[in-house]
Amino acid sequence: MAKSVIYHNPKCSTSRKTLDLLRDNGIDPEVVQYLKTPPSRAELVKMIKDAGIDVRTAGRPFVVTPKGTRLARPIDAVREIL
């Protein structure tokens, strides 16, 4: 099974709530602190495309699961890919 990933900022309350949501739903994601380890340009391009958003909107934490890619704002969007 493909790994789930959250691009996480531990100082962000929405990012922390999203990580809790994943774990509460039995998902133990790979946690990438994107401020310390930013995704590559190619990874960003793929996530933006997969999430169906524009570049301006992409300035928020991403969550990637085998069911899709979503931004964690609003947090309910992540429920679509659990």
Backbone as JSON Lines, residues from 0, in Angstrom:
{"i":0,"aa":"M","n":[0.84,-1.18,0.0],"ca":[0.0,0.0,0.0],"c":[0.89,1.25,0.0]}
{"i":1,"aa":"A","n":[0.46,2.26,-0.72],"ca":[1.22,3.51,-0.78],"c":[1.2,4.19,0.59]}
{"i":2,"aa":"K","n":[2.26,4.9,0.85],"ca":[2.41,5.6,2.13],"c":[1.66,6.92,2.11]}
{"i":3,"aa":"S","n":[1.08,7.27,3.24],"ca":[0.46,8.58,3.41],"c":[1.5,9.55,3.95]}
{"i":4,"aa":"V","n":[1.41,10.81,3.51],"ca":[2.39,11.83,3.88],"c":[1.64,13.1,4.25]}
{"i":5,"aa":"I","n":[2.09,13.75,5.31],"ca":[1.6,15.09,5.62],"c":[2.8,16.03,5.61]}
{"i":6,"aa":"Y","n":[2.66,17.11,4.88],"ca":[3.66,18.18,4.88],"c":[3.24,19.1,6.02]}
{"i":7,"aa":"H","n":[3.99,19.04,7.1],"ca":[3.54,19.5,8.41],"c":[4.35,20.68,8.92]}
{"i":8,"aa":"N","n":[3.64,21.59,9.59],"ca":[4.28,22.67,10.34],"c":[3.77,22.54,11.78]}
{"i":9,"aa":"P","n":[4.6,22.04,12.7],"ca":[4.13,21.81,14.07],"c":[3.68,23.07,14.8]}
{"i":10,"aa":"K","n":[4.03,24.26,14.3],"ca":[3.58,25.5,14.93],"c":[2.2,25.93,14.45]}
{"i":11,"aa":"C","n":[1.68,25.27,13.43],"ca":[0.39,25.62,12.84],"c":[-0.72,24.75,13.46]}
{"i":12,"aa":"S","n":[-1.73,25.4,14.05],"ca":[-2.79,24.64,14.71],"c":[-3.58,23.78,13.72]}
{"i":13,"aa":"T","n":[-3.8,24.28,12.51],"ca":[-4.52,23.47,11.51],"c":[-3.7,22.25,11.12]}
{"i":14,"aa":"S","n":[-2.41,22.42,10.98],"ca":[-1.55,21.29,10.64],"c":[-1.55,20.25,11.76]}
{"i":15,"aa":"R","n":[-1.51,20.71,13.0],"ca":[-1.56,19.77,14.14],"c":[-2.9,19.04,14.18]}
{"i":16,"aa":"K","n":[-4.0,19.76,13.93],"ca":[-5.33,19.13,13.92],"c":[-5.44,18.13,12.79]}
{"i":17,"aa":"T","n":[-4.84,18.45,11.66],"ca":[-4.88,17.53,10.52],"c":[-4.1,16.26,10.82]}
{"i":18,"aa":"L","n":[-2.95,16.4,11.44],"ca":[-2.16,15.23,11.83],"c":[-2.95,14.38,12.82]}
{"i":19,"aa":"D","n":[-3.62,15.01,13.77],"ca":[-4.48,14.28,14.71],"c":[-5.6,13.56,13.99]}
{"i":20,"aa":"L","n":[-6.21,14.23,13.01],"ca":[-7.3,13.62,12.23],"c":[-6.82,12.36,11.53]}
{"i":21,"aa":"L","n":[-5.66,12.43,10.91],"ca":[-5.11,11.26,10.23],"c":[-4.9,10.12,11.22]}
{"i":22,"aa":"R","n":[-4.25,10.42,12.32],"ca":[-3.96,9.38,13.32],"c":[-5.23,8.83,13.94]}
{"i":23,"aa":"D","n":[-6.23,9.67,14.17],"ca":[-7.52,9.22,14.72],"c":[-8.24,8.28,13.76]}
{"i":24,"aa":"N","n":[-7.89,8.35,12.49],"ca":[-8.5,7.49,11.47],"c":[-7.6,6.32,11.1]}
{"i":25,"aa":"G","n":[-6.63,6.02,11.97],"ca":[-5.79,4.85,11.79],"c":[-4.69,5.01,10.75]}
{"i":26,"aa":"I","n":[-4.41,6.25,10.36],"ca":[-3.36,6.5,9.37],"c":[-2.14,7.03,10.11]}
{"i":27,"aa":"D","n":[-1.01,6.35,9.94],"ca":[0.24,6.78,10.54],"c":[1.11,7.33,9.42]}
{"i":28,"aa":"P","n":[0.94,8.62,9.1],"ca":[1.62,9.17,7.93],"c":[3.09,9.44,8.16]}
{"i":29,"aa":"E","n":[3.81,9.5,7.06],"ca":[5.16,10.06,7.11],"c":[4.98,11.55,7.34]}
{"i":30,"aa":"V","n":[5.66,12.11,8.32],"ca":[5.54,13.52,8.64],"c":[6.77,14.25,8.09]}
{"i":31,"aa":"V","n":[6.53,15.14,7.15],"ca":[7.61,15.94,6.56],"c":[7.44,17.37,7.05]}
{"i":32,"aa":"Q","n":[8.37,17.82,7.85],"ca":[8.33,19.22,8.3],"c":[8.87,20.07,7.15]}
{"i":33,"aa":"Y","n":[7.94,20.59,6.37],"ca":[8.31,21.23,5.11],"c":[9.15,22.5,5.27]}
{"i":34,"aa":"L","n":[9.16,23.1,6.46],"ca":[10.02,24.26,6.66],"c":[11.48,23.84,6.82]}
{"i":35,"aa":"K","n":[11.69,22.63,7.31],"ca":[13.04,22.08,7.46],"c":[13.47,21.3,6.21]}
{"i":36,"aa":"T","n":[12.53,20.58,5.62],"ca":[12.8,19.74,4.46],"c":[11.75,20.03,3.39]}
{"i":37,"aa":"P","n":[11.93,21.1,2.64],"ca":[10.91,21.45,1.65],"c":[10.84,20.42,0.52]}
{"i":38,"aa":"P","n":[9.63,20.21,-0.01],"ca":[9.51,19.32,-1.16],"c":[10.21,19.93,-2.37]}
{"i":39,"aa":"S","n":[10.61,19.08,-3.29],"ca":[11.25,19.56,-4.51],"c":[10.22,20.26,-5.39]}
{"i":40,"aa":"R","n":[10.71,20.97,-6.36],"ca":[9.8,21.64,-7.3],"c":[8.91,20.61,-7.99]}
{"i":41,"aa":"A","n":[9.49,19.49,-8.39],"ca":[8.71,18.45,-9.06],"c":[7.62,17.89,-8.13]}
{"i":42,"aa":"E","n":[7.95,17.69,-6.86],"ca":[6.96,17.21,-5.89],"c":[5.83,18.23,-5.73]}
{"i":43,"aa":"L","n":[6.19,19.51,-5.63],"ca":[5.17,20.56,-5.5],"c":[4.26,20.6,-6.73]}
{"i":44,"aa":"V","n":[4.86,20.55,-7.9],"ca":[4.07,20.58,-9.13],"c":[3.09,19.42,-9.15]}
{"i":45,"aa":"K","n":[3.55,18.22,-8.78],"ca":[2.68,17.04,-8.77],"c":[1.55,17.18,-7.74]}
{"i":46,"aa":"M","n":[1.87,17.64,-6.52],"ca":[0.84,17.79,-5.5],"c":[-0.19,18.84,-5.89]}
{"i":47,"aa":"I","n":[0.26,19.95,-6.45],"ca":[-0.67,21.0,-6.87],"c":[-1.6,20.47,-7.95]}
{"i":48,"aa":"K","n":[-1.02,19.75,-8.92],"ca":[-1.84,19.17,-9.99],"c":[-2.82,18.13,-9.43]}
{"i":49,"aa":"D","n":[-2.32,17.22,-8.6],"ca":[-3.16,16.16,-8.03],"c":[-4.28,16.72,-7.16]}
{"i":50,"aa":"A","n":[-4.02,17.84,-6.48],"ca":[-5.03,18.45,-5.62],"c":[-6.03,19.28,-6.42]}
{"i":51,"aa":"G","n":[-5.7,19.57,-7.68],"ca":[-6.61,20.34,-8.52],"c":[-6.73,21.79,-8.11]}
{"i":52,"aa":"I","n":[-5.62,22.37,-7.68],"ca":[-5.63,23.76,-7.21],"c":[-4.63,24.58,-8.02]}
{"i":53,"aa":"D","n":[-4.67,25.89,-7.83],"ca":[-3.67,26.74,-8.48],"c":[-2.52,27.0,-7.52]}
{"i":54,"aa":"V","n":[-1.46,27.56,-8.07],"ca":[-0.24,27.78,-7.3],"c":[-0.47,28.71,-6.12]}
{"i":55,"aa":"R","n":[-1.27,29.75,-6.3],"ca":[-1.53,30.69,-5.19],"c":[-2.15,30.0,-3.98]}
{"i":56,"aa":"T","n":[-3.02,29.08,-4.23],"ca":[-3.73,28.38,-3.16],"c":[-2.81,27.4,-2.44]}
{"i":57,"aa":"A","n":[-1.72,27.04,-3.05],"ca":[-0.87,25.95,-2.56],"c":[0.02,26.32,-1.37]}
{"i":58,"aa":"G","n":[-0.12,27.49,-0.81],"ca":[0.74,27.89,0.31],"c":[0.27,27.36,1.65]}
{"i":59,"aa":"R","n":[-0.23,26.16,1.7],"ca":[-0.75,25.52,2.92],"c":[-0.23,24.09,3.01]}
{"i":60,"aa":"P","n":[-0.38,23.4,4.21],"ca":[0.09,22.01,4.34],"c":[-0.67,21.05,3.44]}
{"i":61,"aa":"F","n":[0.06,20.2,2.73],"ca":[-0.53,19.15,1.9],"c":[-0.61,17.85,2.68]}
{"i":62,"aa":"V","n":[-1.62,17.04,2.32],"ca":[-1.74,15.66,2.8],"c":[-1.87,14.79,1.56]}
{"i":63,"aa":"V","n":[-1.08,13.73,1.49],"ca":[-1.12,12.8,0.37],"c":[-1.39,11.41,0.94]}
{"i":64,"aa":"T","n":[-2.46,10.77,0.47],"ca":[-2.76,9.39,0.84],"c":[-2.95,8.59,-0.45]}
{"i":65,"aa":"P","n":[-3.07,7.28,-0.35],"ca":[-3.32,6.49,-1.55],"c":[-4.62,6.91,-2.27]}
{"i":66,"aa":"K","n":[-5.51,7.59,-1.56],"ca":[-6.79,8.0,-2.17],"c":[-6.75,9.39,-2.79]}
{"i":67,"aa":"G","n":[-5.64,10.12,-2.65],"ca":[-5.56,11.43,-3.28],"c":[-4.7,12.42,-2.52]}
{"i":68,"aa":"T","n":[-4.73,13.65,-3.01],"ca":[-3.95,14.75,-2.45],"c":[-4.91,15.9,-2.13]}
{"i":69,"aa":"R","n":[-4.78,16.47,-0.95],"ca":[-5.61,17.6,-0.56],"c":[-4.78,18.58,0.26]}
{"i":70,"aa":"L","n":[-5.24,19.83,0.26],"ca":[-4.71,20.8,1.21],"c":[-5.44,20.59,2.53]}
{"i":71,"aa":"A","n":[-4.81,20.94,3.61],"ca":[-5.44,20.77,4.92],"c":[-6.32,21.95,5.29]}
{"i":72,"aa":"R","n":[-6.62,22.81,4.36],"ca":[-7.53,23.94,4.61],"c":[-8.59,23.94,3.54]}
{"i":73,"aa":"P","n":[-9.82,23.73,3.87],"ca":[-10.29,23.42,5.22],"c":[-9.96,21.97,5.58]}
{"i":74,"aa":"I","n":[-9.86,21.7,6.85],"ca":[-9.47,20.38,7.32],"c":[-10.43,19.29,6.82]}
{"i":75,"aa":"D","n":[-11.7,19.65,6.62],"ca":[-12.68,18.66,6.15],"c":[-12.33,18.11,4.77]}
{"i":76,"aa":"A","n":[-11.54,18.84,3.99],"ca":[-11.13,18.36,2.67],"c":[-10.29,17.09,2.81]}
{"i":77,"aa":"V","n":[-9.58,16.96,3.91],"ca":[-8.74,15.78,4.13],"c":[-9.6,14.53,4.33]}
{"i":78,"aa":"R","n":[-10.79,14.71,4.88],"ca":[-11.68,13.55,5.11],"c":[-12.01,12.83,3.79]}
{"i":79,"aa":"E","n":[-11.98,13.56,2.68],"ca":[-12.28,12.97,1.37],"c":[-11.26,11.91,0.97]}
{"i":80,"aa":"I","n":[-10.05,11.95,1.54],"ca":[-9.01,11.02,1.11],"c":[-8.57,10.07,2.22]}
{"i":81,"aa":"L","n":[-9.37,9.96,3.26],"ca":[-9.04,9.02,4.35],"c":[-9.42,7.61,3.95]}
